[in-house]
Amino acid sequence: VQLVESGGGLVQPGGSLRLACAASRFTFSSYDMSWYRQAPGKERELVASINYSGTNTNYAGSVKGRFTISRDNAKSTLYLQMNSLKPEDTAVYYCKTRWENYWGQGTQVTVSS
């Protein structure tokens, strides 16, 4: 299993970013997937999850209405569209298979003016 995140960076408050997670070496379309994040000095937390077909999604209360998780099974890619970003969204973002312990290496998102 290989998961490679991209799309992180520095953005001003109120801005947007789209993260991507390219999956390989497993049948991506058969796996539920999740995004997690870890801010400095804090526990890693679940941000959003999506089922294998993309028909069911779940969000943490802190991001509901601002973030959207999606997937393109034809491209074996998971996405996280992040809008109305806040400084408290600053963290390293990781993609993960939802029920198995396979993680990407993470991508840094920094929200700051």
Helices and strands as residue ranges (DSSP letters): E 2-6, E 9-11, E 17-24, G 28-30, E 33-38, E 45-50, E 57-59, E 67-72, E 77-82, G 87-89, E 91-97, E 107-111
